[in-house]
């Protein structure tokens, strides 16, 4: 039975690595979105130069909406990138404490206690993984919102471009 519990323990350790990889990927996506937003802000200022007193009011409003959408996008991405406490994996001192307690047990109970030791480690890993998973859900939600605002900005930039092109073709 001990081997089965060891398999469970290994799976939680692997899950932790996967969660950390996802965490890092979400952070990279947020950083990339912020870079794209910088490009869009430059584009908005280029479009502002095209605005004149003869520009349609809708065109002016769309430029303001794009700028606000980009700022909101950056805000959500910065929220995703904020420093968040996550529990460290149960290594080092935690395991040392458990093993120290285990070493105080007599030989007769050692086999049973060894299985309990593995279960204790499983419990600790599960707790860490659940906490990280919960925080990842929040990060993912805010990244999704940022992506929606970015797409909204792109659509509005397209509409502004159509207005400018159509004016030049008149």
CORBEL-V215074 format. One record per residue. RES is the residue in three letters. PHI is phi in degrees with one decimal (none if undefined). Layout:
# CORBEL-V215074
res	phi
RES	PHI
RES	PHI
This chain:
# CORBEL-V215074
res	phi
UNK	none
UNK	-57.2
UNK	-61.0
UNK	-64.5
UNK	-65.8
UNK	-64.7
UNK	-62.3
UNK	-61.7
UNK	-59.8
UNK	-61.1
UNK	-65.7
UNK	-68.8
UNK	-65.1
UNK	-66.8
UNK	-60.6
UNK	-58.4
UNK	-59.5
UNK	-64.8
UNK	-62.5
UNK	-65.5
UNK	-62.3
UNK	-63.1
UNK	-55.1
UNK	-65.0
UNK	-66.0
UNK	-62.7
UNK	-62.7
UNK	-62.8
UNK	-62.5
UNK	-62.5
UNK	-63.4
UNK	-65.4
UNK	-63.7
UNK	-62.0
UNK	-62.7
UNK	-61.7
UNK	-63.1
UNK	-60.5
UNK	-64.8
UNK	-66.6
UNK	-62.7
UNK	-61.3
UNK	-64.9
UNK	-60.7
UNK	-66.0
UNK	-66.0
UNK	-69.4
UNK	-60.9
UNK	-64.1
UNK	-80.5
UNK	-77.0
UNK	-135.3
UNK	-66.5
UNK	-92.3
UNK	-67.7
UNK	-65.2
UNK	-60.3
UNK	-60.1
UNK	-62.5
UNK	-64.7
UNK	-65.2
UNK	-61.9
UNK	-64.1
UNK	-65.1
UNK	-62.3
UNK	-61.5
UNK	-61.0
UNK	-63.7
UNK	-62.2
UNK	-66.1
UNK	-63.0
UNK	-63.6
UNK	-58.4
UNK	-61.0
UNK	-59.9
UNK	-65.1
UNK	-65.7
UNK	-64.6
UNK	-62.9
UNK	-62.8
UNK	-84.6
UNK	-60.8
UNK	-77.1
UNK	-124.0
UNK	-73.0
UNK	-126.1
UNK	-66.2
UNK	-77.9
UNK	-65.4
UNK	-74.9
UNK	-118.9
UNK	52.9
UNK	-59.3
UNK	-63.2
UNK	-68.1
UNK	-57.9
UNK	-65.4
UNK	-64.2
UNK	-65.8
UNK	-60.7
UNK	-64.2
UNK	-65.4
UNK	-69.1
UNK	-84.3
UNK	-86.0
UNK	-68.4
UNK	-59.1
UNK	-65.4
UNK	-98.0
UNK	-62.6
UNK	-63.1
UNK	-64.0
UNK	-68.7
UNK	-64.4
UNK	-63.4
UNK	-63.8
UNK	-59.9
UNK	-64.0
UNK	-63.8
UNK	-61.2
UNK	-63.4
UNK	-59.6
UNK	-59.5
UNK	-63.9
UNK	-63.5
UNK	-61.7
UNK	-62.9
UNK	-62.0
UNK	-63.3
UNK	-64.0
UNK	-64.0
UNK	-64.0
UNK	-60.4
UNK	-62.1
UNK	-71.2
UNK	-65.2
UNK	-60.7
UNK	-66.6
UNK	-60.0
UNK	-63.4
UNK	-60.4
UNK	-71.0
UNK	-65.8
UNK	-62.0
UNK	-62.2
UNK	-60.2
UNK	-64.3
UNK	-63.3
UNK	-65.3
UNK	-65.4
UNK	-61.7
UNK	-57.7
UNK	-63.2
UNK	-62.0
UNK	-61.5
UNK	-68.4
UNK	-63.2
UNK	-60.9
UNK	-63.0
UNK	-63.4
UNK	-61.2
UNK	-61.7
UNK	-61.6
UNK	-66.1
UNK	-64.2
UNK	-65.1
UNK	-66.4
UNK	-71.2
UNK	-83.5
UNK	-71.0
